[in-house]
């Protein structure tokens, strides 16, 4: 989530996104550049569609709050993350037990764990045999 937030902030400011540090027991490590780049790329490609789905869900979880428009952040990714935060806040307000659930956990749950998953290639089916009838041997 930190990679996506940094990318959205950088896009809004017209800068290059920074790589965050990971806290590993005993030391700190940076997220590998290729990993951060692939996460940003996947998210950027899906941000508009994800935001649309979150905005459809927002009235159901937050009631009257959904009438207020979200402030545009300056990037599709930032707008999607703002919608995710609004949905997360709406869930926490409507269901107090969910107050401890973070935005990235909500994103993972709503997307079935596919928020940043690699795209599945389109499968091509051979449809030439479907209309054919079996012919009896003579």
C-alpha positions in Angstrom: 0.0 0.0 0.0 2.9 2.3 0.8 4.2 1.9 -2.8 0.8 2.9 -4.2 0.4 5.9 -1.9 3.9 7.1 -2.7 3.2 6.7 -6.5 -0.1 8.6 -6.2 1.6 11.4 -4.3 4.4 11.6 -6.8 2.0 11.6 -9.8 0.0 14.4 -8.3 3.2 16.4 -7.7 4.8 15.5 -11.1 7.7 13.6 -9.5 9.1 10.1 -9.7 7.8 7.8 -7.1 10.2 6.8 -4.2 10.7 3.2 -3.1 9.7 2.6 0.5 11.7 0.8 3.2 10.5 -2.5 4.6 10.9 -3.3 8.2 12.5 -6.7 8.5 13.3 -8.0 12.0 16.8 -6.7 12.8 17.2 -4.4 9.8 15.5 -2.4 7.0 15.4 -3.1 3.3 14.1 -1.2 0.3 11.4 -2.7 -1.8 13.2 -3.9 -5.0 12.8 -1.5 -7.8 11.4 -4.1 -10.2 8.8 -5.1 -7.6 7.7 -1.5 -6.9 7.6 -0.8 -10.7 5.4 -3.8 -11.4 3.0 -3.0 -8.5 2.7 0.6 -9.7 2.2 -0.5 -13.3 -0.5 -3.1 -12.5 -2.3 -0.6 -10.2 -2.1 2.2 -12.8 -3.7 0.0 -15.4 -6.6 -0.9 -13.1 -7.1 2.2 -11.0 -9.9 3.6 -13.0 -12.0 0.4 -13.0 -11.2 -0.2 -9.3 -12.3 3.4 -8.4 -15.5 2.9 -10.3 -16.3 -0.3 -8.4 -15.4 1.3 -5.1 -17.6 4.3 -5.8 -20.5 2.0 -6.5 -19.9 0.3 -3.2 -19.6 3.6 -1.2 -23.3 4.4 -0.8 -24.0 0.9 0.6 -21.3 1.2 3.3 -21.5 4.8 4.3 -25.1 5.9 3.8 -25.4 9.7 3.7 -21.7 10.4 3.6 -21.6 9.0 0.0 -23.5 12.1 -1.2 -20.3 14.1 -0.7 -18.0 13.9 -3.7 -14.4 12.9 -3.1 -11.8 15.6 -3.7 -9.8 14.7 -6.9 -6.2 14.0 -6.1 -4.7 14.7 -9.5 -4.2 11.1 -10.6 -6.4 8.0 -11.3 -4.4 6.0 -8.7 -4.8 8.7 -6.0 -8.6 8.9 -6.8 -8.8 5.2 -6.4 -7.0 5.2 -3.1 -9.2 8.1 -1.8 -12.3 6.0 -2.7 -10.7 3.0 -0.9 -10.2 5.1 2.2 -13.8 6.3 2.0 -15.1 2.7 1.8 -12.8 1.6 4.6 -14.1 4.5 6.8 -17.6 3.7 5.9 -17.2 0.1 6.8 -15.7 1.1 10.2 -18.5 3.5 10.8 -21.2 1.0 10.0 -19.6 -2.0 11.6 -17.5 -1.0 14.6 -15.8 -4.4 14.8 -14.2 -3.5 11.4 -12.5 -0.4 12.8 -9.2 -2.3 13.1 -9.3 -3.4 9.4 -6.8 -1.4 7.3 -7.4 -0.1 3.8 -5.1 -2.7 2.2 -7.0 -5.5 3.9 -10.3 -4.1 2.6 -8.8 -3.9 -0.9 -7.5 -7.5 -0.7 -10.9 -8.8 0.5 -13.0 -6.9 -2.0 -10.8 -8.0 -4.9 -10.4 -11.6 -3.8 -6.7 -11.0 -3.3 -6.3 -9.9 -6.9 -5.7 -6.1 -6.2 -2.1 -6.3 -7.6 -2.1 -9.8 -9.1 -0.6 -10.3 -12.5 -3.1 -10.2 -15.4 -4.4 -13.6 -16.5 -3.9 -14.0 -20.2 -7.0 -14.4 -22.3 -7.6 -18.0 -23.2 -8.5 -18.8 -26.8 -10.9 -21.6 -27.3 -11.0 -23.7 -30.4 -14.7 -23.3 -31.5 -14.4 -24.9 -34.9 -15.5 -28.3 -33.6 -18.5 -27.1 -31.6 -21.0 -26.9 -34.5 -19.7 -30.1 -36.2 -21.8 -33.2 -36.1 -20.4 -36.7 -35.8 -20.3 -38.5 -39.1 -20.8 -42.3 -39.1 -18.1 -44.2 -41.0 -19.4 -45.9 -44.1 
